Amino acid sequence: MTNGRRLFGTDGIRGKANSEPMTAGVALRLGQAAGLMFTRGTHRHRVVIGKDTRLSGYMIEPALTAGFIGAGMDVTLLGPLPTPAVAMLTRSLRADLGVMISASHNPYEDNGIKLFGPDGNKLSDDVEREIESLMSDSLHNRLAAPAKLGRANRLDDAAGRYIEAAKGSFPRGLRLDELKIVVDCANGAAYRVAPAVLWELGANVVRTGVEPDGFNINQGCGSTVPDHLCALVTEHTADLGIALDGDADRLIMADERGEIIDGDQVLGLIGRTWQEAGRLRGDGIVATVMSNLGLERFLSSRGLKLHRTQVGDRYVAEHMRANGLNIGGEQSGHLILSDFATTGDGLLAALQVLAVLVVSGRSASEVCQVFQPLPQRMKNVRFAGASPLRLETVQRDIKAAEARLNGSGRLLIRESGTEPLVRVMAEGEDEAMVSEIVDTLCSVIASAARPHVSAAE
């Protein structure tokens, strides 16, 4: 893993279910270590645990629960619920810790564990390192005495609490009565709450990806398969399509023509709208190095700054807090509106877009294309073993590609924090050059990593 950590990646712990590190044993020790670390003071300590709809959640949830109880923490189980709902309930229930069991947009075979502090924010790298270090120590002498063990209970109205909070983020006095909306819940954590919020606000809702069976999360649906959403929008002559991922912290949209609206366009739209309403703080928004140069130029034309961070919504959130900004996110659809939430929330971001449609009375295609993106292309190269980026020959070709762009565009090459992939991204004014650079570099990287590696679009 990155940053000197063995278990934690850019978004918690993630891996194939029932294999290291995503085993019941690791989950048990994580619960013990995190429980001990967040047991501070003499009050009765509490952790809330939510999950998505993967079959392996039935294994990870009780193992974590046992670990926290053994550390002396009470456990409140939320059941299937979006990641941002877990963050919200961690704060509103005054819990000491929040846990989401999910591998986000990954297939059902994978699972993951994300941790939130009592403020509802994801834990920092430093805190995760401390927890991991504690997991490596002998814990048996530090666990709770028999009389100090925690208890477990289930919060039956967890979904209802989040539904009301989401509706409360929609501008007072507005309704969605005139809109037909397709919502794709990826057979994941939002399969009940997202359609309920839209319907209760008055929309005509076309539901898809709302029949989870433990195996079909993100399977041919959700924000990583936007073609499914686009087809349904045109088929049902809907006004807008909303696609969430497995844990509903990511959003991709489609306009009435079935054209994709990515996270950069949503950031630009909400940023402009909040600026005009006097709600935008810090004279800018936060995005990552992946966001399109077109967004940066659009914001600059409005006197706003685009702050860039490394990839990962937690780094976006940290920069927002440190610099007093209230809008941030990623091109991939993680969108953080800190007036309402501490982490990415696909549904809340979609509601802000819907509010603009209602107020303006215009179509999504007119409203949501706020800037012209520069040609941008990204491909992934899967590898095994050591990263091919460490090879001198690969670095030489990367430098040559940067020289070709010569300041007219950007080249970004990085290792994924969650999978053994090298991501190659280029953008610039010349679309043909951008494509050629990406294809050439992917071929170089794949060749350097053979025989175990193949390049994939």
C-alpha positions in Angstrom: 0.0 0.0 0.0 1.0 3.6 -0.3 2.4 6.1 2.2 4.2 3.4 4.2 1.0 1.7 5.3 0.3 -2.0 4.8 -3.4 -2.3 5.2 -4.9 1.1 4.6 -5.0 2.5 1.0 -6.4 5.8 -0.3 -9.9 4.9 0.9 -9.6 2.6 3.9 -8.9 -1.1 3.7 -10.0 -3.0 0.6 -9.5 -6.4 -0.9 -11.1 -9.6 -2.1 -13.5 -10.9 0.5 -12.3 -13.7 2.7 -8.7 -13.2 1.6 -6.1 -11.1 3.3 -6.6 -8.3 4.3 -10.4 -8.5 4.0 -10.9 -11.4 6.4 -13.0 -11.8 9.6 -9.8 -12.0 11.6 -8.4 -8.7 10.3 -11.9 -7.1 10.9 -11.9 -8.4 14.4 -8.5 -7.0 15.2 -9.3 -3.7 13.5 -12.4 -3.4 15.7 -10.3 -4.1 18.8 -7.5 -1.6 17.9 -9.8 1.2 16.6 -12.1 0.7 19.6 -9.2 1.0 22.1 -7.8 4.0 20.3 -11.2 5.9 20.3 -12.1 5.0 23.9 -11.3 8.3 25.5 -12.9 9.4 28.7 -15.3 7.8 31.1 -18.5 8.0 29.1 -20.2 5.0 27.4 -18.5 4.8 24.0 -20.3 4.0 20.8 -19.5 3.1 17.2 -22.0 3.1 14.4 -21.6 0.5 11.6 -23.2 0.7 8.1 -22.7 -1.5 5.0 -23.6 -1.9 1.4 -25.4 -4.9 0.0 -22.4 -7.3 -0.7 -22.8 -10.9 0.6 -19.5 -10.6 2.5 -21.0 -7.8 4.6 -22.6 -10.6 6.6 -19.1 -11.8 7.5 -17.3 -8.5 8.1 -20.1 -6.8 10.1 -20.2 -9.4 13.0 -16.4 -9.6 13.1 -16.1 -5.8 13.5 -18.9 -5.9 16.1 -17.1 -8.5 18.2 -13.9 -6.5 18.1 -15.5 -3.3 19.2 -17.5 -5.0 21.9 -14.3 -6.6 23.2 -12.7 -3.2 23.3 -15.6 -2.0 25.5 -17.6 -0.1 22.9 -21.3 -0.2 22.3 -22.2 -0.9 18.6 -25.1 0.5 16.7 -25.9 -1.3 13.5 -27.4 0.7 10.7 -27.8 -1.9 8.0 -27.5 -1.1 4.3 -27.0 2.7 4.1 -24.9 5.1 2.0 -21.4 6.0 3.2 -22.5 9.7 3.7 -25.4 8.5 5.8 -22.9 6.7 8.1 -20.8 9.9 8.4 -23.9 11.9 9.2 -25.2 9.5 11.8 -21.7 9.3 13.4 -22.1 13.0 14.2 -25.8 13.2 15.0 -25.7 10.2 17.3 -22.5 11.6 19.0 -20.7 8.4 18.3 -17.0 8.1 18.9 -16.4 6.3 15.6 -18.2 5.4 12.4 -17.6 2.5 10.1 -18.7 1.8 6.5 -18.3 -1.7 5.1 -18.1 -1.3 1.4 -15.8 -1.6 -1.6 -17.6 1.3 -3.3 -17.7 0.8 -7.1 -15.8 -2.6 -7.1 -17.6 -5.9 -7.9 -19.2 -8.0 -5.2 -16.2 -10.2 -4.7 -14.4 -7.3 -3.1 -15.1 -5.5 0.2 -13.6 -2.7 2.3 -13.8 -0.9 5.6 -13.8 2.9 5.9 -13.5 4.7 9.2 -14.9 8.0 10.3 -14.0 10.1 13.4 -16.6 11.6 15.8 -16.7 14.7 13.5 -17.9 12.5 10.6 -14.6 13.0 8.6 -12.5 10.2 7.3 -9.5 9.4 9.4 -6.2 10.9 8.5 -3.2 8.9 7.2 -1.5 9.4 10.6 -4.4 8.1 12.6 -4.8 5.1 10.3 -1.1 4.3 10.7 -1.6 4.4 14.5 -4.5 2.0 14.3 -2.5 -0.4 12.1 0.5 -0.2 14.4 -1.8 -1.1 17.3 -3.2 -4.0 15.4 0.3 -5.5 15.2 0.7 -5.3 19.0 -0.5 -7.8 21.6 -4.0 -6.6 22.6 -5.3 -9.2 25.0 -4.1 -7.4 28.1 -5.8 -4.1 27.0 -9.2 -5.4 26.1 -12.3 -4.8 28.3 -12.9 -6.7 31.5 -16.0 -9.0 31.4 -18.1 -6.3 33.2 -17.0 -3.6 30.8 -17.9 -5.3 27.5 -20.0 -3.4 25.0 -23.5 -4.2 23.7 -24.9 -4.2 20.2 -28.2 -2.8 19.0 -29.8 -1.9 15.7 -31.1 1.6 14.8 -34.4 0.8 13.1 -35.0 4.4 11.8 -31.5 4.9 10.3 -32.8 5.1 6.7 -35.5 7.5 7.7 -33.1 9.9 9.4 -31.0 10.1 6.3 -34.0 10.6 4.0 -35.1 13.6 6.1 -31.6 15.0 6.1 -31.3 14.7 2.4 -34.6 16.3 1.8 -33.6 19.1 4.1 -30.7 20.0 1.8 -33.1 20.8 -1.0 -34.1 24.5 -1.1 -37.2 25.2 0.9 -40.3 25.8 -1.2 -39.1 24.0 -4.3 -40.6 20.7 -5.6 -39.8 18.2 -8.3 -43.4 17.7 -9.4 -42.8 18.4 -13.0 -39.7 16.2 -13.5 -39.2 12.6 -14.5 -36.0 11.2 -13.1 -34.2 7.9 -13.7 -32.2 6.8 -10.6 -29.8 4.0 -10.8 -28.8 2.8 -7.3 -26.2 0.2 -8.6 -28.0 -2.5 -6.5 -26.1 -0.9 -3.6 -26.5 0.9 -0.4 -28.9 3.6 -1.6 -31.4 1.2 -3.2 -34.1 2.3 -0.8 -33.3 5.8 0.3 -32.4 7.5 -3.0 -35.7 6.7 -4.8 -37.6 7.6 -1.6 -36.0 11.1 -1.3 -36.8 11.9 -5.0 -40.4 10.5 -4.8 -41.1 12.4 -1.5 -40.0 15.6 -3.2 -42.5 15.1 -5.9 -40.6 13.5 -8.8 -41.9 10.9 -11.2 -39.2 8.3 -10.4 -38.0 5.5 -12.7 -36.0 3.1 -10.5 -33.3 0.7 -11.6 -30.5 -1.1 -9.7 -32.8 -1.5 -6.7 -33.0 -5.3 -6.4 -29.7 -6.3 -4.5 -29.1 -10.0 -4.1 -25.6 -9.9 -2.5 -23.9 -10.5 -5.9 -25.2 -7.9 -8.3 -23.9 -4.7 -6.8 -22.3 -2.5 -9.6 -23.0 -5.3 -12.0 -23.9 -3.7 -15.4 -25.3 -0.7 -13.6 -24.4 2.3 -11.4 -22.0 5.3 -11.9 -19.3 3.2 -13.5 -21.6 1.9 -16.2 -23.2 5.2 -17.3 -24.4 3.8 -20.7 -27.1 1.9 -18.8 -28.4 5.1 -17.3 -28.2 7.0 -20.6 -30.2 4.3 -22.4 -33.0 4.4 -19.7 -33.2 8.2 -19.8 -33.9 8.2 -23.5 -36.2 5.2 -23.3 -38.4 6.8 -20.7 -38.0 10.4 -22.1 -36.8 11.5 -18.7 -35.6 14.9 -17.7 -32.5 13.7 -16.0 -30.7 10.5 -15.0 -28.9 9.9 -11.7 -26.4 7.1 -11.3 -24.8 6.3 -7.9 -22.2 3.7 -7.1 -22.3 0.8 -4.6 -22.0 3.0 -1.5 -23.6 6.1 -3.0 -20.8 8.6 -2.4 -20.3 8.9 -6.2 -22.5 10.5 -8.8 -22.7 10.5 -12.6 -25.6 12.1 -14.4 -27.2 12.0 -17.9 -29.2 14.8 -19.5 -32.5 14.4 -21.3 -30.6 13.5 -24.5 -28.7 10.7 -22.8 -25.4 12.6 -22.7 -23.2 12.0 -19.7 -22.6 14.8 -17.1 -19.4 14.1 -15.2 -18.3 15.3 -11.8 -16.3 18.3 -13.3 -19.5 19.7 -14.9 -21.4 19.3 -11.7 -18.7 21.0 -9.7 -18.7 23.9 -12.2 -22.5 24.2 -12.1 -22.8 24.1 -8.3 -19.8 26.4 -8.0 -21.3 29.0 -10.3 -24.8 28.8 -8.7 -23.5 29.2 -5.2 -21.2 32.0 -6.2 -24.2 33.9 -7.7 -26.2 33.2 -4.5 -23.4 34.4 -2.3 -23.0 31.0 -0.7 -19.6 30.0 -2.1 -16.9 30.3 0.5 -13.2 30.9 -0.2 -13.5 32.1 -3.8 -12.9 28.7 -5.3 -13.5 25.0 -5.3 -11.3 22.0 -4.6 -10.7 19.2 -7.1 -8.0 16.7 -7.8 -5.2 16.5 -10.4 -7.6 14.5 -12.6 -10.1 17.4 -13.2 -10.2 18.8 -16.7 -8.3 22.0 -17.6 -11.6 23.3 -19.0 -13.0 23.5 -15.4 -10.0 25.4 -14.2 -10.3 27.9 -17.1 -14.1 28.3 -16.5 -13.6 29.1 -12.8 -10.8 31.5 -13.6 -13.1 33.4 -16.0 -15.4 33.9 -13.0 -12.6 35.1 -10.7 -12.5 31.7 -8.9 -9.5 29.4 -8.1 -9.4 25.7 -8.7 -7.4 24.1 -5.8 -6.0 20.7 -6.8 -5.1 17.8 -4.5 -3.9 14.3 -5.0 -6.5 11.8 -6.0 -8.9 10.7 -3.2 -12.0 12.5 -1.9 -10.5 12.5 1.7 -7.7 14.7 0.5 -10.2 17.0 -1.2 -12.2 17.2 2.1 -9.0 17.8 4.1 -8.1 20.7 1.8 -11.6 22.1 2.0 -11.5 22.2 5.8 -8.0 23.7 6.0 -8.8 26.5 3.5 -12.4 27.3 4.4 -14.0 26.1 1.1 -17.4 24.5 0.9 -17.4 22.8 -2.5 -15.0 20.1 -3.7 -14.9 16.8 -5.5 -13.6 14.6 -8.3 -14.2 14.2 -12.0 -15.2 10.6 -11.2 -18.2 11.9 -9.2 -17.2 12.2 -5.6 -18.8 15.5 -4.7 -18.5 17.1 -1.3 -20.8 19.9 -0.2 -19.6 20.7 3.3 -22.7 22.8 4.0 -24.5 19.5 4.2 -22.1 16.6 4.5 -18.5 15.8 5.6 -17.9 13.3 2.7 -18.9 12.7 -0.8 -22.7 12.4 -1.3 -24.0 11.6 -4.7 -27.7 12.1 -3.9 -27.2 15.5 -2.2 -25.1 16.7 -5.2 -27.8 15.6 -7.5 -30.4 17.5 -5.5 -28.4 20.7 -6.0 -28.4 20.2 -9.8 -32.2 19.5 -9.7 -32.8 22.7 -7.8 -31.1 24.6 -10.7 -33.3 22.9 -13.2 -36.5 23.7 -11.2 -35.5 27.4 -10.7 -34.3 28.0 -14.3 -37.1 26.0 -16.0 -34.4 24.9 -18.5 -33.4 21.4 -19.7 -30.5 19.6 -18.2 -28.5 19.8 -21.5 -28.8 23.6 -21.4 -27.9 23.9 -17.7 -25.3 21.2 -17.0 -22.8 21.9 -19.9 -21.1 24.8 -18.1 -17.7 24.6 -19.9 -16.1 23.0 -22.9 -13.7 20.3 -21.7 -10.3 19.9 -23.3 -9.6 16.6 -25.0 -8.7 14.2 -22.2 -8.0 10.5 -22.3 -7.2 8.0 -19.6 -6.2 4.3 -19.8 -5.3 1.8 -17.1 -2.4 -0.7 -17.2 -2.7 -3.7 -14.8 0.5 -5.1 -13.3 1.7 -7.7 -10.9 4.7 -7.4 -8.5 6.8 -4.2 -8.5 5.5 -1.1 -10.2 6.8 -0.7 -13.8 7.0 3.1 -13.1 10.2 2.5 -11.2 12.0 1.5 -14.4 14.4 4.0 -15.9 13.2 3.2 -19.5 9.6 4.0 -18.5 10.6 7.2 -16.9 12.6 8.3 -20.0 9.5 7.8 -22.2 7.3 9.7 -19.7 9.7 12.7 -19.9 9.7 12.6 -23.7 5.9 12.7 -23.7 5.8 15.7 -21.3 8.2 17.5 -23.7 5.8 16.9 -26.6 3.0 18.5 -24.7 5.3 21.5 -24.0 3.0 23.3 -21.7 -0.1 23.0 -23.9 -1.6 20.3 -21.8 -1.0 17.9 -18.9 0.3 14.4 -18.4 -0.5 12.5 -15.2 0.7 9.0 -14.5 0.1 7.4 -11.1 -0.5 4.1 -9.4 -4.0 3.4 -8.1 -4.4 3.4 -4.4 -6.9 0.6 -4.4 -5.9 -1.8 -7.3 -2.6 -2.9 -8.9 -3.1 -0.4 -11.8 -1.1 2.3 -13.4 -3.4 5.1 -14.6 -2.2 7.1 -17.6 -4.0 10.4 -18.3 -3.2 13.1 -20.8 -5.1 16.2 -21.9 -4.4 19.1 -24.3 -5.6 21.1 -27.2 -4.6 18.5 -29.8 -6.9 15.5 -29.4 -4.9 13.3 -31.8 -1.7 14.0 -29.9 -3.3 13.2 -26.6 -4.6 9.9 -27.8 -1.2 9.0 -29.3 0.7 9.9 -26.1 -1.6 7.8 -23.9 -1.5 4.7 -26.2 2.2 4.9 -26.6 2.9 5.2 -22.8 0.4 2.4 -22.0 2.2 0.1 -24.5 5.6 1.0 -22.9 4.4 0.4 -19.4 2.6 -2.9 -20.3 5.7 -4.1 -22.1 7.9 -3.3 -19.1 5.6 -5.2 -16.8 5.1 -8.4 -18.9 4.5 -11.3 -18.7 2.0 -10.7 -16.0 0.4 -7.5 -17.2 -2.0 -6.4 -19.9 -3.3 -2.9 -20.8 -7.0 -2.3 -20.5 -9.2 0.7 -21.5 
